[in-house]
Amino acid sequence: PYSGITDNEFIGMDSEYVQYLSEQSDMKFRLVPTKTWQESIDFVRQGRCKMLLTVMNTPERRTYLSFTEPYRHVSLSLATRRDFTSIELEGVRIGVLKGDAYAMYLSQKYPQLDLIHYEDTMAGISQVAQGNADAMLGPYATLSYAFKELRLNELIIQGPLKEQWSLAIGVHKEDAI
């Protein structure tokens, strides 16, 4: 729902932000297709891409990105099997998006979690459905979209959790305005 690439075209809500920024600033943007979030992070770190639209401001990322003020705050939820009822965090296998800042935060705040890194949300959701993970963490809208695309009825979305993502635009430091 937020962003994606179909037929080499940028789609989703974030594509509307790019169109708005282009109209308001007379800047032209060129899509640099990547396959995963981790690849997007790697591309911007290497200077192969100059901007990320929805990125969490972290100390590590500030070494190569300049950030706008956060413009989107997203509540996190968990996708679980219907029979999942654990309140204990120890031993719970939680899927997270590879390269996601929130995974780093969770591993520091809750070292007892068993985080499993997936290339994309669809892969993580599929692993929860198959019983290879207990939950998949993500924004409610993203999890809901994955449920619809994968036609899953055996899973539910629990949340929102009290933690949120605060997302901003990150521009490679060499190109910051």
Salt bridges, closest charged atoms under 4 A:
ASP14 OD1 - ARG72 NH2 2.54
ASP42 OD1 - ARG45 NH1 3.14
GLU60 OE2 - ARG45 NH2 3.79
ASP83 OD1 - ARG81 NE 3.74
GLU119 OE2 - LYS98 NZ 3.43
ASP134 OD1 - ARG81 NH2 3.59
ASP134 OD1 - ARG93 NH2 2.98
GLU163 OE2 - LYS109 NZ 3.34
ASP175 OD2 - LYS50 NZ 3.40
